[in-house]
Amino acid sequence: MSLPDDTRCLRRRYRLPREEIKYVRFILEAYSGIAVMSSPRGRGEIEWLVPRGLEAEADGLAQALEEEIGMVRLED
């Protein structure tokens, strides 16, 4: 699987409890195509690459995850 070209994607970074990273990956995969996720090993941070045009859907999902598990968006 190749990552989308950054020029066509928006980068979103989040902090969350490390034990929730697998859950967020599972949820994100259920929303096929809304974003590609990466996470540095051993840190409670993730990054989403969101295709342009899907930012409202991705931001809505992130807001729901913020309320559910305490995921917080980091400054870019």
Order of alpha helices (4+ residues) and beta strands (2+ residues): beta-alpha-beta-beta-alpha-beta
